[in-house]
């Protein structure tokens, strides 16, 4: 079930369980998008958190 279908089911039933299903789907999609953005924003010259002296 996709996010829009889950929302439609919730609107029809008004059931808490259906709302929880909708939010679960929405949150998993948002988590995936955040992970994707984090992977795309990584620097290739990342040296970690250790102290970097003058180059």
N, C-alpha and C positions, 0 to 999 in steps of 0.2 A: 504494500500500500504506500502511495506517495503522500507527501505533505498535504496537498490540496484535497485529496480524497479523505484523508484522516480528518481534516478540518470540516469538510462537508458532513461526515458522519457525526462529528461532535455537534455541529449546528442542528442537525436533525434530532439527535437523541438528547443532548444536554447532559449526558452521563459523564461523571467524573472520570471513569475508566477510559472513555473515548477521548477525553481531553488529555489524559496522561499519555495515551498512545500517540496523539498528535504532537505533544511537546517532546516526547522521546524521539520521534522521527525528525522534528525540527532541530533538536539539540545535536543529534548525531550528524546531520547535514552541516550545521554550523561548526562542529568540531572538525569535520573533514576539511571545510574551507579554511579554517584557522591553521591546520597542519599544513595544508597546501601552501598557504601564504608564507608560513614560517620557512618552509623548504625553499621557496623562491627568493626569499630575502636574505639567505645566508651569504656571507662573504667568502670568496674563495681564498682570501689571504688571512683568514681567521687564525690568530695565534693563541687563542684561548684567553684565559683570565690572568695568566701570569704577568708579572711586571715586565714591561718592555723598555729597555734602555734606549739611549740615543742610537739611531740607525746610521 
